[in-house]
């Protein structure tokens, strides 16, 4: 059984030299800006963009805890809620994503890293994974 991204347009799993998954973004040379998710054109200049991998580490800008079960979470024993944070990546992109851990784990300014977590299986029995961020310890 292998792991498969839930949406391969948003992120890729680690490759041989990578320790972490990577978000798939875009870079616009004319504006010098990065974007996530990927764009077909630069939303600032309308110019061309190129696809790129974004850094898997960033800094927690803000977070909140949602006191509702994550969709499909009952089967994973995670029914009390989950954290969501905004993570600033070095490229200047701010990502909003689920967080690993509990409210005691997160502090604004914490170093965060991209990781995966399982959400089910596809029809071929492969483990479906999506992404979230965890505190770097």
N, CA, C and O atoms as a GROMACS GRO file, in nm:
protein
  548
    1UNK      N    1   0.085  -0.118   0.000
    1UNK     CA    2   0.000   0.000   0.000
    1UNK      C    3   0.090   0.124   0.000
    1UNK      O    4   0.188   0.131   0.073
    2UNK      N    5   0.054   0.222  -0.083
    2UNK     CA    6   0.130   0.346  -0.087
    2UNK      C    7   0.043   0.462  -0.039
    2UNK      O    8  -0.078   0.449  -0.020
    3UNK      N    9   0.108   0.575  -0.021
    3UNK     CA   10   0.036   0.696   0.020
    3UNK      C   11   0.009   0.780  -0.104
    3UNK      O   12   0.091   0.787  -0.195
    4UNK      N   13  -0.108   0.844  -0.106
    4UNK     CA   14  -0.150   0.927  -0.219
    4UNK      C   15  -0.204   1.059  -0.167
    4UNK      O   16  -0.285   1.060  -0.074
    5UNK      N   17  -0.160   1.172  -0.225
    5UNK     CA   18  -0.217   1.301  -0.182
    5UNK      C   19  -0.366   1.310  -0.217
    5UNK      O   20  -0.408   1.262  -0.322
    6UNK      N   21  -0.444   1.371  -0.129
    6UNK     CA   22  -0.586   1.390  -0.158
    6UNK      C   23  -0.605   1.484  -0.277
    6UNK      O   24  -0.700   1.469  -0.352
    7UNK      N   25  -0.515   1.580  -0.294
    7UNK     CA   26  -0.520   1.672  -0.408
    7UNK      C   27  -0.378   1.701  -0.454
    7UNK      O   28  -0.312   1.789  -0.399
    8UNK      N   29  -0.329   1.628  -0.555
    8UNK     CA   30  -0.192   1.645  -0.602
    8UNK      C   31  -0.166   1.781  -0.668
    8UNK      O   32  -0.052   1.811  -0.703
    9UNK      N   33  -0.270   1.863  -0.687
    9UNK     CA   34  -0.249   1.999  -0.739
    9UNK      C   35  -0.204   2.093  -0.628
    9UNK      O   36  -0.148   2.199  -0.656
   10UNK      N   37  -0.229   2.057  -0.500
   10UNK     CA   38  -0.196   2.145  -0.387
   10UNK      C   39  -0.064   2.112  -0.320
   10UNK      O   40   0.006   2.202  -0.274
   11UNK      N   41  -0.028   1.982  -0.315
   11UNK     CA   42   0.095   1.943  -0.247
   11UNK      C   43   0.145   1.812  -0.303
   11UNK      O   44   0.071   1.737  -0.367
   12UNK      N   45   0.274   1.786  -0.278
   12UNK     CA   46   0.333   1.658  -0.317
   12UNK      C   47   0.398   1.595  -0.195
   12UNK      O   48   0.437   1.664  -0.101
   13UNK      N   49   0.408   1.465  -0.198
   13UNK     CA   50   0.472   1.391  -0.090
   13UNK      C   51   0.624   1.404  -0.102
   13UNK      O   52   0.675   1.439  -0.208
   14UNK      N   53   0.696   1.377   0.007
   14UNK     CA   54   0.842   1.390   0.001
   14UNK      C   55   0.902   1.299  -0.105
   14UNK      O   56   0.858   1.186  -0.126
   15UNK      N   57   1.005   1.352  -0.172
   15UNK     CA   58   1.081   1.272  -0.266
   15UNK      C   59   1.209   1.227  -0.198
   15UNK      O   60   1.226   1.251  -0.078
   16UNK      N   61   1.297   1.162  -0.270
   16UNK     CA   62   1.415   1.098  -0.211
   16UNK      C   63   1.493   1.190  -0.118
   16UNK      O   64   1.530   1.148  -0.008
   17UNK      N   65   1.520   1.314  -0.158
   17UNK     CA   66   1.604   1.404  -0.077
   17UNK      C   67   1.523   1.489   0.021
   17UNK      O   68   1.581   1.556   0.106
   18UNK      N   69   1.392   1.488   0.008
   18UNK     CA   70   1.307   1.571   0.094
   18UNK      C   71   1.269   1.495   0.221
   18UNK      O   72   1.242   1.375   0.217
   19UNK      N   73   1.266   1.566   0.330
   19UNK     CA   74   1.219   1.507   0.455
   19UNK      C   75   1.071   1.537   0.476
   19UNK      O   76   1.003   1.469   0.553
   20UNK      N   77   1.021   1.639   0.406
   20UNK     CA   78   0.883   1.684   0.428
   20UNK      C   79   0.810   1.698   0.295
   20UNK      O   80   0.872   1.713   0.190
   21UNK      N   81   0.676   1.692   0.302
   21UNK     CA   82   0.598   1.721   0.181
   21UNK      C   83   0.619   1.867   0.140
   21UNK      O   84   0.674   1.945   0.218
   22UNK      N   85   0.577   1.902   0.022
   22UNK     CA   86   0.592   2.039  -0.028
   22UNK      C   87   0.460   2.090  -0.083
   22UNK      O   88   0.392   2.019  -0.158
   23UNK      N   89   0.424   2.212  -0.047
   23UNK     CA   90   0.311   2.279  -0.109
   23UNK      C   91   0.355   2.323  -0.248
   23UNK      O   92   0.469   2.364  -0.268
   24UNK      N   93   0.264   2.314  -0.344
   24UNK     CA   94   0.294   2.350  -0.482
   24UNK      C   95   0.241   2.490  -0.510
   24UNK      O   96   0.120   2.512  -0.509
   25UNK      N   97   0.330   2.584  -0.534
   25UNK     CA   98   0.293   2.722  -0.554
   25UNK      C   99   0.331   2.772  -0.691
   25UNK      O  100   0.368   2.694  -0.779
   26UNK      N  101   0.320   2.901  -0.708
   26UNK     CA  102   0.358   2.969  -0.832
   26UNK      C  103   0.446   3.088  -0.799
   26UNK      O  104   0.434   3.148  -0.692
   27UNK      N  105   0.535   3.121  -0.892
   27UNK     CA  106   0.621   3.238  -0.879
   27UNK      C  107   0.604   3.325  -1.002
   27UNK      O  108   0.610   3.276  -1.115
   28UNK      N  109   0.583   3.454  -0.980
   28UNK     CA  110   0.570   3.550  -1.090
   28UNK      C  111   0.695   3.637  -1.092
   28UNK      O  112   0.717   3.718  -1.002
   29UNK      N  113   0.776   3.621  -1.195
   29UNK     CA  114   0.903   3.694  -1.201
   29UNK      C  115   0.882   3.845  -1.209
   29UNK      O  116   0.954   3.921  -1.144
   30UNK      N  117   0.784   3.890  -1.286
   30UNK     CA  118   0.763   4.034  -1.304
   30UNK      C  119   0.731   4.103  -1.171
   30UNK      O  120   0.782   4.212  -1.144
   31UNK      N  121   0.646   4.041  -1.089
   31UNK     CA  122   0.610   4.103  -0.961
   31UNK      C  123   0.702   4.059  -0.848
   31UNK      O  124   0.708   4.124  -0.744
   32UNK      N  125   0.774   3.947  -0.868
   32UNK     CA  126   0.860   3.894  -0.763
   32UNK      C  127   0.782   3.828  -0.650
   32UNK      O  128   0.834   3.812  -0.540
   33UNK      N  129   0.656   3.792  -0.677
   33UNK     CA  130   0.569   3.735  -0.573
   33UNK      C  131   0.546   3.586  -0.593
   33UNK      O  132   0.544   3.536  -0.705
   34UNK      N  133   0.529   3.516  -0.480
   34UNK     CA  134   0.491   3.376  -0.478
   34UNK      C  135   0.344   3.366  -0.439
   34UNK      O  136   0.291   3.453  -0.370
   35UNK      N  137   0.278   3.258  -0.482
   35UNK     CA  138   0.137   3.239  -0.454
   35UNK      C  139   0.109   3.093  -0.419
   35UNK      O  140   0.178   3.002  -0.466
   36UNK      N  141   0.008   3.073  -0.337
   36UNK     CA  142  -0.045   2.940  -0.310
   36UNK      C  143  -0.194   2.953  -0.286
   36UNK      O  144  -0.235   3.041  -0.210
   37UNK      N  145  -0.276   2.869  -0.347
   37UNK     CA  146  -0.237   2.763  -0.439
   37UNK      C  147  -0.186   2.820  -0.572
   37UNK      O  148  -0.184   2.941  -0.593
   38UNK      N  149  -0.144   2.729  -0.660
   38UNK     CA  150  -0.087   2.770  -0.788
   38UNK      C  151  -0.186   2.856  -0.866
   38UNK      O  152  -0.307   2.843  -0.854
   39UNK      N  153  -0.130   2.944  -0.944
   39UNK     CA  154  -0.208   3.033  -1.030
   39UNK      C  155  -0.171   3.008  -1.176
   39UNK      O  156  -0.064   2.954  -1.207
   40UNK      N  157  -0.261   3.048  -1.266
   40UNK     CA  158  -0.230   3.041  -1.409
   40UNK      C  159  -0.162   3.168  -1.456
   40UNK      O  160  -0.084   3.166  -1.551
   41UNK      N  161  -0.191   3.281  -1.388
   41UNK     CA  162  -0.132   3.412  -1.418
   41UNK      C  163  -0.108   3.483  -1.285
   41UNK      O  164  -0.169   3.448  -1.183
   42UNK      N  165  -0.020   3.580  -1.286
   42UNK     CA  166   0.002   3.661  -1.166
   42UNK      C  167  -0.121   3.748  -1.142
   42UNK      O  168  -0.161   3.824  -1.231
   43UNK      N  169  -0.182   3.738  -1.024
   43UNK     CA  170  -0.301   3.819  -0.997
   43UNK      C  171  -0.270   3.968  -0.980
   43UNK      O  172  -0.362   4.050  -0.979
   44UNK      N  173  -0.143   4.004  -0.967
   44UNK     CA  174  -0.105   4.144  -0.951
   44UNK      C  175  -0.077   4.210  -1.087
   44UNK      O  176  -0.128   4.318  -1.116
   45UNK      N  177   0.004   4.143  -1.170
   45UNK     CA  178   0.044   4.202  -1.298
   45UNK      C  179  -0.026   4.141  -1.418
   45UNK      O  180  -0.027   4.200  -1.526
   46UNK      N  181  -0.085   4.023  -1.400
   46UNK     CA  182  -0.144   3.952  -1.514
   46UNK      C  183  -0.040   3.879  -1.596
   46UNK      O  184  -0.073   3.817  -1.697
   47UNK      N  185   0.086   3.886  -1.553
   47UNK     CA  186   0.196   3.824  -1.626
   47UNK      C  187   0.205   3.673  -1.600
   47UNK      O  188   0.128   3.618  -1.522
   48UNK      N  189   0.300   3.609  -1.667
   48UNK     CA  190   0.316   3.464  -1.653
   48UNK      C  191   0.372   3.426  -1.516
   48UNK      O  192   0.436   3.506  -1.448
   49UNK      N  193   0.346   3.303  -1.479
   49UNK     CA  194   0.400   3.244  -1.356
   49UNK      C  195   0.464   3.111  -1.390
   49UNK      O  196   0.436   3.051  -1.494
   50UNK      N  197   0.550   3.065  -1.301
   50UNK     CA  198   0.608   2.931  -1.313
   50UNK      C  199   0.572   2.855  -1.185
   50UNK      O  200   0.565   2.913  -1.077
   51UNK      N  201   0.550   2.726  -1.199
   51UNK     CA  202   0.523   2.641  -1.083
   51UNK      C  203   0.649   2.625  -1.000
   51UNK      O  204   0.760   2.623  -1.054
   52UNK      N  205   0.632   2.615  -0.869
   52UNK     CA  206   0.747   2.597  -0.781
   52UNK      C  207   0.703   2.526  -0.653
   52UNK      O  208   0.585   2.527  -0.618
   53UNK      N  209   0.799   2.466  -0.586
   53UNK     CA  210   0.776   2.412  -0.452
   53UNK      C  211   0.798   2.524  -0.352
   53UNK      O  212   0.890   2.604  -0.366
   54UNK      N  213   0.713   2.529  -0.250
   54UNK     CA  214   0.730   2.627  -0.143
   54UNK      C  215   0.802   2.562  -0.026
   54UNK      O  216   0.798   2.440  -0.009
   55UNK      N  217   0.869   2.643   0.054
   55UNK     CA  218   0.943   2.594   0.169
   55UNK      C  219   0.847   2.522   0.264
   55UNK      O  220   0.738   2.572   0.289
   56UNK      N  221   0.885   2.406   0.318
   56UNK     CA  222   0.796   2.333   0.408
   56UNK      C  223   0.797   2.385   0.552
   56UNK      O  224   0.727   2.330   0.637
   57UNK      N  225   0.875   2.490   0.580
   57UNK     CA  226   0.880   2.544   0.716
   57UNK      C  227   0.841   2.690   0.716
   57UNK      O  228   0.868   2.764   0.621
   58UNK      N  229   0.778   2.732   0.824
   58UNK     CA  230   0.736   2.870   0.837
   58UNK      C  231   0.716   2.907   0.982
   58UNK      O  232   0.760   2.836   1.072
   59UNK      N  233   0.650   3.021   1.005
   59UNK     CA  234   0.628   3.074   1.139
   59UNK      C  235   0.478   3.093   1.160
   59UNK      O  236   0.408   3.144   1.074
   60UNK      N  237   0.430   3.050   1.276
   60UNK     CA  238   0.288   3.061   1.308
   60UNK      C  239   0.252   3.208   1.331
   60UNK      O  240   0.305   3.272   1.422
   61UNK      N  241   0.164   3.260   1.249
   61UNK     CA  242   0.120   3.400   1.258
   61UNK      C  243   0.001   3.413   1.352
   61UNK      O  244  -0.006   3.506   1.433
   62UNK      N  245  -0.094   3.320   1.342
   62UNK     CA  246  -0.215   3.321   1.425
   62UNK      C  247  -0.274   3.181   1.425
   62UNK      O  248  -0.246   3.101   1.336
   63UNK      N  249  -0.356   3.152   1.526
   63UNK     CA  250  -0.422   3.021   1.530
   63UNK      C  251  -0.553   3.033   1.607
   63UNK      O  252  -0.576   3.128   1.682
   64UNK      N  253  -0.639   2.934   1.584
   64UNK     CA  254  -0.763   2.921   1.659
   64UNK      C  255  -0.794   2.772   1.674
   64UNK      O  256  -0.738   2.689   1.603
   65UNK      N  257  -0.883   2.742   1.766
   65UNK     CA  258  -0.925   2.602   1.786
   65UNK      C  259  -1.073   2.594   1.755
   65UNK      O  260  -1.154   2.668   1.811
   66UNK      N  261  -1.109   2.504   1.667
   66UNK     CA  262  -1.249   2.483   1.630
   66UNK      C  263  -1.305   2.369   1.713
   66UNK      O  264  -1.255   2.256   1.706
   67UNK      N  265  -1.406   2.396   1.790
   67UNK     CA  266  -1.465   2.296   1.878
   67UNK      C  267  -1.573   2.216   1.806
   67UNK      O  268  -1.686   2.205   1.852
   68UNK      N  269  -1.536   2.162   1.692
   68UNK     CA  270  -1.623   2.076   1.613
   68UNK      C  271  -1.536   1.964   1.557
   68UNK      O  272  -1.417   1.985   1.534
   69UNK      N  273  -1.592   1.847   1.535
   69UNK     CA  274  -1.511   1.740   1.477
   69UNK      C  275  -1.469   1.773   1.335
   69UNK      O  276  -1.547   1.829   1.258
   70UNK      N  277  -1.346   1.739   1.301
   70UNK     CA  278  -1.299   1.750   1.164
   70UNK      C  279  -1.376   1.647   1.082
   70UNK      O  280  -1.399   1.536   1.129
   71UNK      N  281  -1.416   1.682   0.961
   71UNK     CA  282  -1.492   1.590   0.878
   71UNK      C  283  -1.418   1.457   0.865
   71UNK      O  284  -1.300   1.455   0.828
   72UNK      N  285  -1.483   1.348   0.895
   72UNK     CA  286  -1.421   1.217   0.888
   72UNK      C  287  -1.336   1.184   1.008
   72UNK      O  288  -1.271   1.079   1.010
   73UNK      N  289  -1.332   1.270   1.110
   73UNK     CA  290  -1.239   1.251   1.221
   73UNK      C  291  -1.284   1.148   1.322
   73UNK      O  292  -1.201   1.097   1.398
   74UNK      N  293  -1.411   1.115   1.325
   74UNK     CA  294  -1.459   1.017   1.424
   74UNK      C  295  -1.382   0.886   1.408
   74UNK      O  296  -1.345   0.823   1.507
   75UNK      N  297  -1.359   0.845   1.284
   75UNK     CA  298  -1.288   0.719   1.262
   75UNK      C  299  -1.142   0.727   1.303
   75UNK      O  300  -1.077   0.624   1.317
   76UNK      N  301  -1.087   0.848   1.323
   76UNK     CA  302  -0.949   0.864   1.366
   76UNK      C  303  -0.940   0.899   1.514
   76UNK      O  304  -0.831   0.931   1.562
   77UNK      N  305  -1.052   0.894   1.586
   77UNK     CA  306  -1.050   0.922   1.729
   77UNK      C  307  -1.028   1.068   1.762
   77UNK      O  308  -0.979   1.100   1.870
   78UNK      N  309  -1.062   1.157   1.672
   78UNK     CA  310  -1.034   1.299   1.687
   78UNK      C  311  -1.166   1.375   1.681
   78UNK      O  312  -1.190   1.448   1.585
   79UNK      N  313  -1.253   1.360   1.781
   79UNK     CA  314  -1.387   1.415   1.772
   79UNK      C  315  -1.407   1.543   1.853
   79UNK      O  316  -1.516   1.599   1.850
   80UNK      N  317  -1.305   1.592   1.924
   80UNK     CA  318  -1.324   1.708   2.010
   80UNK      C  319  -1.293   1.841   1.946
   80UNK      O  320  -1.312   1.945   2.010
   81UNK      N  321  -1.246   1.843   1.825
   81UNK     CA  322  -1.211   1.965   1.756
   81UNK      C  323  -1.069   1.960   1.703
   81UNK      O  324  -0.999   1.860   1.716
   82UNK      N  325  -1.028   2.071   1.643
   82UNK     CA  326  -0.894   2.075   1.585
   82UNK      C  327  -0.848   2.220   1.571
   82UNK      O  328  -0.930   2.312   1.569
   83UNK      N  329  -0.718   2.239   1.560
   83UNK     CA  330  -0.660   2.371   1.544
   83UNK      C  331  -0.640   2.406   1.398
   83UNK      O  332  -0.616   2.319   1.314
   84UNK      N  333  -0.651   2.533   1.369
   84UNK     CA  334  -0.623   2.588   1.237
   84UNK      C  335  -0.531   2.707   1.257
   84UNK      O  336  -0.553   2.788   1.346
   85UNK      N  337  -0.430   2.716   1.175
   85UNK     CA  338  -0.336   2.827   1.188
   85UNK      C  339  -0.306   2.894   1.057
   85UNK      O  340  -0.332   2.840   0.949
   86UNK      N  341  -0.249   3.012   1.068
   86UNK     CA  342  -0.194   3.082   0.953
   86UNK      C  343  -0.043   3.080   0.969
   86UNK      O  344   0.011   3.126   1.069
   87UNK      N  345   0.024   3.024   0.868
   87UNK     CA  346   0.168   3.006   0.873
   87UNK      C  347   0.231   3.092   0.764
   87UNK      O  348   0.194   3.082   0.647
   88UNK      N  349   0.326   3.176   0.804
   88UNK     CA  350   0.399   3.259   0.709
   88UNK      C  351   0.521   3.183   0.660
   88UNK      O  352   0.607   3.145   0.739
   89UNK      N  353   0.528   3.160   0.529
   89UNK     CA  354   0.642   3.093   0.468
   89UNK      C  355   0.748   3.196   0.429
   89UNK      O  356   0.716   3.313   0.411
   90UNK      N  357   0.873   3.153   0.414
   90UNK     CA  358   0.981   3.247   0.380
   90UNK      C  359   0.958   3.322   0.249
   90UNK      O  360   1.009   3.432   0.231
   91UNK      N  361   0.882   3.263   0.156
   91UNK     CA  362   0.856   3.326   0.027
   91UNK      C  363   0.757   3.443   0.037
   91UNK      O  364   0.735   3.513  -0.061
   92UNK      N  365   0.698   3.463   0.157
   92UNK     CA  366   0.602   3.570   0.173
   92UNK      C  367   0.458   3.524   0.159
   92UNK      O  368   0.366   3.607   0.158
   93UNK      N  369   0.436   3.395   0.148
   93UNK     CA  370   0.302   3.338   0.136
   93UNK      C  371   0.250   3.305   0.275
   93UNK      O  372   0.324   3.251   0.357
   94UNK      N  373   0.125   3.336   0.301
   94UNK     CA  374   0.061   3.299   0.428
   94UNK      C  375  -0.038   3.186   0.398
   94UNK      O  376  -0.132   3.203   0.320
   95UNK      N  377  -0.016   3.071   0.461
   95UNK     CA  378  -0.097   2.951   0.440
   95UNK      C  379  -0.193   2.934   0.557
   95UNK      O  380  -0.152   2.949   0.672
   96UNK      N  381  -0.318   2.903   0.530
   96UNK     CA  382  -0.410   2.864   0.636
   96UNK      C  383  -0.429   2.714   0.626
   96UNK      O  384  -0.464   2.662   0.520
   97UNK      N  385  -0.405   2.643   0.738
   97UNK     CA  386  -0.409   2.497   0.736
   97UNK      C  387  -0.437   2.442   0.874
   97UNK      O  388  -0.418   2.512   0.974
   98UNK      N  389  -0.483   2.316   0.881
   98UNK     CA  390  -0.498   2.250   1.011
   98UNK      C  391  -0.363   2.236   1.080
   98UNK      O  392  -0.258   2.234   1.015
   99UNK      N  393  -0.368   2.224   1.214
   99UNK     CA  394  -0.247   2.211   1.295
   99UNK      C  395  -0.247   2.077   1.369
   99UNK      O  396  -0.353   2.025   1.404
  100UNK      N  397  -0.129   2.024   1.392
  100UNK     CA  398  -0.109   1.906   1.476
  100UNK      C  399  -0.100   1.952   1.620
  100UNK      O  400  -0.034   2.052   1.649
  101UNK      N  401  -0.167   1.881   1.712
  101UNK     CA  402  -0.149   1.909   1.853
  101UNK      C  403  -0.272   1.967   1.920
  101UNK      O  404  -0.385   1.954   1.873
  102UNK      N  405  -0.245   2.032   2.033
  102UNK     CA  406  -0.350   2.093   2.115
  102UNK      C  407  -0.317   2.240   2.134
  102UNK      O  408  -0.205   2.282   2.103
  103UNK      N  409  -0.412   2.320   2.184
  103UNK     CA  410  -0.384   2.462   2.207
  103UNK      C  411  -0.260   2.489   2.293
  103UNK      O  412  -0.198   2.595   2.279
  104UNK      N  413  -0.224   2.398   2.381
  104UNK     CA  414  -0.104   2.417   2.463
  104UNK      C  415   0.025   2.410   2.382
  104UNK      O  416   0.130   2.456   2.427
  105UNK      N  417   0.017   2.353   2.262
  105UNK     CA  418   0.136   2.336   2.177
  105UNK      C  419   0.169   2.460   2.094
  105UNK      O  420   0.284   2.475   2.052
  106UNK      N  421   0.073   2.548   2.068
  106UNK     CA  422   0.090   2.654   1.970
  106UNK      C  423   0.109   2.790   2.036
  106UNK      O  424   0.036   2.827   2.128
  107UNK      N  425   0.207   2.862   1.987
  107UNK     CA  426   0.229   3.001   2.028
  107UNK      C  427   0.260   3.082   1.903
  107UNK      O  428   0.333   3.036   1.815
  108UNK      N  429   0.205   3.201   1.896
  108UNK     CA  430   0.237   3.287   1.783
  108UNK      C  431   0.388   3.305   1.780
  108UNK      O  432   0.452   3.332   1.882
  109UNK      N  433   0.445   3.288   1.661
  109UNK     CA  434   0.590   3.296   1.645
  109UNK      C  435   0.659   3.161   1.646
  109UNK      O  436   0.779   3.154   1.619
  110UNK      N  437   0.585   3.052   1.677
  110UNK     CA  438   0.644   2.918   1.677
  110UNK      C  439   0.688   2.879   1.536
  110UNK      O  440   0.621   2.911   1.438
  111UNK      N  441   0.801   2.808   1.528
  111UNK     CA  442   0.845   2.751   1.399
  111UNK      C  443   0.756   2.631   1.370
  111UNK      O  444   0.733   2.547   1.457
  112UNK      N  445   0.706   2.623   1.247
  112UNK     CA  446   0.613   2.518   1.206
  112UNK      C  447   0.667   2.448   1.082
  112UNK      O  448   0.742   2.507   1.004
  113UNK      N  449   0.629   2.322   1.065
  113UNK     CA  450   0.671   2.245   0.948
  113UNK      C  451   0.555   2.167   0.892
  113UNK      O  452   0.468   2.120   0.966
  114UNK      N  453   0.554   2.154   0.762
  114UNK     CA  454   0.450   2.081   0.691
  114UNK      C  455   0.464   1.932   0.715
  114UNK      O  456   0.576   1.878   0.715
  115UNK      N  457   0.353   1.865   0.737
  115UNK     CA  458   0.351   1.720   0.753
  115UNK      C  459   0.222   1.668   0.692
  115UNK      O  460   0.138   1.746   0.649
  116UNK      N  461   0.206   1.538   0.688
  116UNK     CA  462   0.084   1.478   0.633
  116UNK      C  463   0.007   1.406   0.742
  116UNK      O  464   0.061   1.376   0.849
  117UNK      N  465  -0.120   1.378   0.714
  117UNK     CA  466  -0.198   1.291   0.802
  117UNK      C  467  -0.302   1.217   0.719
  117UNK      O  468  -0.351   1.270   0.619
  118UNK      N  469  -0.336   1.095   0.760
  118UNK     CA  470  -0.427   1.011   0.681
  118UNK      C  471  -0.571   1.056   0.694
  118UNK      O  472  -0.615   1.102   0.800
  119UNK      N  473  -0.645   1.043   0.585
  119UNK     CA  474  -0.787   1.077   0.587
  119UNK      C  475  -0.874   0.966   0.529
  119UNK      O  476  -0.996   0.981   0.523
  120UNK      N  477  -0.815   0.856   0.488
  120UNK     CA  478  -0.894   0.745   0.434
  120UNK      C  479  -0.814   0.663   0.335
  120UNK      O  480  -0.690   0.668   0.334
  121UNK      N  481  -0.885   0.588   0.253
  121UNK     CA  482  -0.824   0.505   0.150
  121UNK      C  483  -0.896   0.528   0.018
  121UNK      O  484  -1.016   0.557   0.015
  122UNK      N  485  -0.819   0.516  -0.092
  122UNK     CA  486  -0.882   0.524  -0.223
  122UNK      C  487  -0.934   0.386  -0.263
  122UNK      O  488  -0.921   0.290  -0.186
  123UNK      N  489  -0.991   0.374  -0.380
  123UNK     CA  490  -1.052   0.248  -0.425
  123UNK      C  491  -0.950   0.137  -0.443
  123UNK      O  492  -0.986   0.019  -0.444
  124UNK      N  493  -0.822   0.172  -0.458
  124UNK     CA  494  -0.716   0.072  -0.475
  124UNK      C  495  -0.650   0.033  -0.344
  124UNK      O  496  -0.555  -0.045  -0.343
  125UNK      N  497  -0.699   0.087  -0.232
  125UNK     CA  498  -0.643   0.054  -0.102
  125UNK      C  499  -0.525   0.140  -0.062
  125UNK      O  500  -0.463   0.114   0.041
  126UNK      N  501  -0.491   0.243  -0.140
  126UNK     CA  502  -0.383   0.334  -0.104
  126UNK      C  503  -0.429   0.429   0.005
  126UNK      O  504  -0.545   0.470   0.008
  127UNK      N  505  -0.339   0.463   0.096
  127UNK     CA  506  -0.371   0.556   0.203
  127UNK      C  507  -0.378   0.698   0.146
  127UNK      O  508  -0.282   0.746   0.087
  128UNK      N  509  -0.492   0.763   0.163
  128UNK     CA  510  -0.508   0.903   0.122
  128UNK      C  511  -0.460   0.992   0.235
  128UNK      O  512  -0.499   0.974   0.351
  129UNK      N  513  -0.374   1.089   0.201
  129UNK     CA  514  -0.323   1.182   0.302
  129UNK      C  515  -0.345   1.325   0.256
  129UNK      O  516  -0.346   1.354   0.136
  130UNK      N  517  -0.363   1.412   0.352
  130UNK     CA  518  -0.364   1.555   0.327
  130UNK      C  519  -0.255   1.617   0.412
  130UNK      O  520  -0.176   1.544   0.472
  131UNK      N  521  -0.250   1.749   0.419
  131UNK     CA  522  -0.139   1.813   0.491
  131UNK      C  523  -0.190   1.894   0.608
  131UNK      O  524  -0.307   1.932   0.615
  132UNK      N  525  -0.100   1.919   0.699
  132UNK     CA  526  -0.121   2.012   0.810
  132UNK      C  527   0.017   2.053   0.859
  132UNK      O  528   0.118   2.003   0.811
  133UNK      N  529   0.021   2.145   0.956
  133UNK     CA  530   0.148   2.192   1.008
  133UNK      C  531   0.165   2.149   1.152
  133UNK      O  532   0.068   2.138   1.227
  134UNK      N  533   0.291   2.125   1.191
  134UNK     CA  534   0.324   2.087   1.328
  134UNK      C  535   0.436   2.177   1.380
  134UNK      O  536   0.515   2.230   1.302
  135UNK      N  537   0.440   2.193   1.512
  135UNK     CA  538   0.546   2.272   1.574
  135UNK      C  539   0.679   2.197   1.558
  135UNK      O  540   0.686   2.076   1.577
  136UNK      N  541   0.783   2.271   1.523
  136UNK     CA  542   0.918   2.213   1.519
  136UNK      C  543   0.974   2.218   1.659
  136UNK      O  544   0.981   2.325   1.719
  137UNK      N  545   1.012   2.105   1.712
  137UNK     CA  546   1.065   2.098   1.850
  137UNK      C  547   1.214   2.079   1.849
  137UNK      O  548   1.276   2.072   1.955
   0.00000   0.00000   0.00000
